[in-house]
Amino acid sequence: MIIYKAVGIILGETWMGNTGIFDAEEYEASNIEELDKQINEGIKDNSIDSGFGFKKIIGACMGIQKIEKKIIDNKEFINYGEPEIVFYGDIQEDSELMFEYLINR
């Protein structure tokens, strides 16, 4: 069984007009296309901010990891792939700031 998991942070516009960073909702899917769809829908409908309440989501910096589980001789083995950093939304100019925040927390 293969699962794709995404964890990360979002960049959003606050109600005071500032820009802020907050933890993103975690997502899981059986394929990368479904995971991308979930993340993009979360940005579009603001649900990716886990209820934080940004006025507008600008984008997200997500670590996407492939997790493969196998059962051999009634024992479960799990292989965690190397996470890949993926940027979503309109965050090109802030991507370095988000990456620094993500790796230093």
Salt bridges, closest charged atoms under 4 A:
ASP23 OD1 - ARG105 NH1 2.25
GLU26 OE1 - LYS5 NZ 3.84
GLU68 OE2 - LYS70 NZ 3.84
